[in-house]
């Protein structure tokens, strides 16, 4: 019984309503925010779905900018926690036409991995915060790499700049963009994970991806 309770998806009408209200408040605020996606590698023209990776603390800034500025035709789905907080985030993401797959490395990991694989096969891009859902902050965990290795779909790391934000006192220093600020998303070249890569190669790749997500681009 304890295992089943730990693995089940949590969150009900209360969390969904709260997430929906937050989502539409942010949607209104986002009308004042200038957004730009820097895509030097023509990532948004990739014919195959990809796995977009960014830090958990940039979830809000990335969602706003992607919604306003991307030319990508593929629908987007996001991996969110199976906890009550995950239910709030899932409802929030719906306001930006992003569907959610509930699970994490600590809860429902295998089930979520299979759902992510099927979602990629259906033509959806996938958004993953590789330091979520509980941290440590800015530490790239292996879930996205495992998914890319399993499916052959590339990882697209992105670094986020926001000109003015409120930074919350949370484990991930969650950033909330201020009205009339600007957000820039910098997309790195797609990273493909070889199916037969050994543990050493995967660790080097993990470190490289971690560095890419942490890069800051001051000039635009």
LINLIN-V257119 format. One record per pair of residues at least 6 apart in sequence whose C-alpha atoms are under 6 Angstrom apart, sorted by sequence separation. I is the first residue (numbers start at 0). GAP is how many residues later the second one is. D is the distance in whole Angstrom. If there is no record, write none. Layout:
# LINLIN-V257119
i->(I & I)
gap->(GAP & GAP)
d->(D & D)
This chain:
# LINLIN-V257119
i->(79 & 102 & 130 & 147 & 166 & 167 & 130 & 166 & 130 & 166 & 102 & 130 & 165 & 89 & 129 & 130 & 164 & 165 & 129 & 164 & 164 & 164 & 163 & 163 & 162 & 162 & 81 & 161 & 76 & 78 & 80 & 81 & 161 & 75 & 76 & 77 & 78 & 79 & 80 & 160 & 76 & 80 & 160 & 159 & 159 & 158 & 43 & 157 & 157 & 34 & 157 & 156 & 35 & 155 & 136 & 154 & 153 & 154 & 153 & 153 & 148 & 147 & 148 & 75 & 77 & 74 & 75 & 76 & 77 & 78 & 73 & 75 & 158 & 157 & 156 & 158 & 18 & 22 & 139 & 19 & 9 & 14 & 15 & 18 & 19 & 22 & 8 & 9 & 10 & 14 & 18 & 55 & 9 & 48 & 51 & 52 & 54 & 15 & 48 & 49 & 50 & 51 & 52 & 53 & 10 & 48 & 50 & 52 & 55 & 6 & 6 & 49 & 49 & 50 & 51 & 52 & 53 & 49 & 50 & 56 & 56 & 56 & 56 & 31 & 32 & 34 & 36 & 37 & 31 & 32 & 33 & 34 & 35 & 36 & 37 & 38 & 40 & 32 & 34 & 28)
gap->(6 & 6 & 6 & 6 & 6 & 6 & 7 & 7 & 8 & 8 & 9 & 9 & 9 & 10 & 10 & 10 & 10 & 10 & 11 & 11 & 12 & 13 & 14 & 17 & 18 & 19 & 20 & 20 & 21 & 21 & 21 & 21 & 21 & 22 & 22 & 22 & 22 & 22 & 22 & 22 & 23 & 23 & 23 & 24 & 25 & 27 & 28 & 28 & 29 & 30 & 30 & 31 & 33 & 34 & 35 & 35 & 36 & 36 & 37 & 38 & 44 & 45 & 46 & 48 & 48 & 49 & 49 & 49 & 49 & 49 & 50 & 50 & 54 & 55 & 56 & 56 & 69 & 69 & 70 & 71 & 72 & 72 & 72 & 72 & 72 & 72 & 73 & 73 & 73 & 73 & 73 & 73 & 74 & 74 & 74 & 74 & 74 & 75 & 75 & 75 & 75 & 75 & 75 & 75 & 76 & 76 & 76 & 76 & 76 & 100 & 101 & 103 & 104 & 104 & 104 & 104 & 104 & 105 & 105 & 115 & 116 & 117 & 118 & 147 & 147 & 147 & 147 & 147 & 148 & 148 & 148 & 148 & 148 & 148 & 148 & 148 & 148 & 149 & 149 & 150)
d->(5 & 6 & 6 & 6 & 6 & 5 & 6 & 6 & 5 & 5 & 5 & 5 & 6 & 6 & 5 & 6 & 6 & 5 & 5 & 5 & 4 & 5 & 6 & 6 & 6 & 5 & 5 & 6 & 5 & 6 & 5 & 5 & 4 & 5 & 5 & 5 & 5 & 5 & 5 & 6 & 5 & 6 & 5 & 6 & 5 & 5 & 5 & 5 & 5 & 5 & 6 & 6 & 6 & 5 & 5 & 6 & 6 & 5 & 5 & 5 & 5 & 6 & 5 & 5 & 6 & 5 & 5 & 5 & 5 & 6 & 6 & 6 & 5 & 6 & 6 & 6 & 4 & 4 & 5 & 5 & 6 & 6 & 6 & 5 & 5 & 6 & 5 & 5 & 4 & 5 & 5 & 5 & 5 & 6 & 6 & 6 & 5 & 5 & 6 & 5 & 5 & 5 & 5 & 5 & 5 & 5 & 6 & 6 & 6 & 6 & 6 & 6 & 5 & 5 & 5 & 5 & 6 & 6 & 6 & 5 & 6 & 4 & 6 & 6 & 5 & 6 & 6 & 6 & 5 & 5 & 5 & 5 & 5 & 5 & 5 & 5 & 6 & 5 & 6 & 6)
